[in-house]
Amino acid sequence: MSDLLRIGAMGVSVYRNALTTVGDNVANAQSEGYSRRDIKLRETGILGAGQPFYNDKFTVGGVRVTSIERSWDAFRAADARLSNSDSAQSQTRLRWLSATEVALDDGPAGIGQRLTAFYNAADALAGDPGGAAPRRAMLAALQDVANAFHTSADGLARAAEGIATEAQTSVAAVNNELKALADVNVAIARSQPGGSGRASLEDERDRLLDSLSTKIQIDYEISAKGEATVRARGTTTPNLVAGPDAGIVMLQTAVDGRLSLMITAEGSTDPLPVMAGSMAGLIDASNAVAGRRQELDALAADFATQLNAWSAAGTDKAGNPGAAMLSGATAATLQVVMTNPDGIAAAGAGTENGNLLALQAQRSDTGPEARMSNMINILAQQLASAKTQDAALTTRRDNAFAAREDVSGVDLDREAAELIRYQQAYDASSKIIQVARETLQSILAIF
């Protein structure tokens, strides 16, 4: 009879824990990083001597909890993190390429159309080289060109600053996550496997690995104790995290705005190449913006040099050699230095408009207009390719996370069924105790 009471009491305790586990699943169905808990039960039958003069026998002992485990698939988790890194890189790269496209405006206020307006104004002046209005219009068009260069240079500079600021914030977040992961490693090594506390620590470890993979594509190993060893994917640099030790990632910014990473770990400082993740996207974007700024500065310097050489080859309205029209060697410093419309060197080759006619030679396949158009076209092609790649990688990431969610996610319909099942088992265990008590009271009442 005492065995019956003990079995019932054990059942009540076990199924109360089972109901608690199901309730925890339901409560955390929408919690980020939470993996479904599954309670493992086992019978507690006892093999021992029944009576000293008889053979050993197996007696029934009830039920017990062996462990509380997470529903988890390591392969699906690794695939989700790899696809997450690729998608984060493409999204970041696409976002900043779009910002670059905005800076290099191809509209009416952009450099390309302003250059076209300037050459058209020069062509109009060639038809009336002595007119005051066409001369003022040509200088105004030249000022618009300089302003367009300033606007694009400022937009690219702000894009470079934005990339550097976002990268600095991401590096700080990476270092915080590396330190947190090292602390979790320590806690996991001290925890008892099979408990809810261990499951929570493993959830936090995997949440940190997910977050790291968004920024830097990683390789990792999980030890038998549950500790994570992390390094940048495809590198032989020191580990980012190994046991209780975490490295420190540093951001380096070149003069032209290009970004790179370094890591200090295990007593050395080394370059940290990244294959994917948002940091790889930011590095790609910094290279792209730096390249566009370099091309834009070269275009501005060449345009100023060519225009000043053209002016020097002609004579102004007063018959004097043409003076410089522009100064500055970069897009940001380009300035119109000619303020007097009569100073435009329209005459040349023995005619009043000979030099103006020669200016049209700059509208060639290698001239400023063509170079600017080529720059815009290349950027448009890169942007179109980035959009296509991002769409494909986003779909792959979503599918990978959905596959992982099929294993680790909480299905409320399933939990409702489990809740009913464990509730019935709890009620049955309570009934065992009730029957045992009633039977015991009936026996005692006999005496």
QUIJO-V380695 format. One line per field, one symbol per residue. burial: + if it has 24 or more other C-alpha atoms within 12 Angstrom, else -. A space follows every 50 residues. Layout:
burial: ???
This chain:
burial: ---+++++++++++++++++++++++--+---+++++++----------- -----------++++-++++++----++++++++++++++++++++++++ ++++++--++++++++++++++++++--++---+++++++++++++++++ ++++++++++++++-+++-++-+++-++++++++++++-----+++-+++ +++++++++++++++++++++----++++++++---++++++++++++++ +-+---+++++++++----+-+++++++++++++++++++++++++++++ +++++++++++++++++---++++++++-+++++++-+--++++++++-- -+++++++++-++---+++-+++-++--++-++--++--+--++-+++-+ +--++-+++++---+--++--++-++--++-++--------------
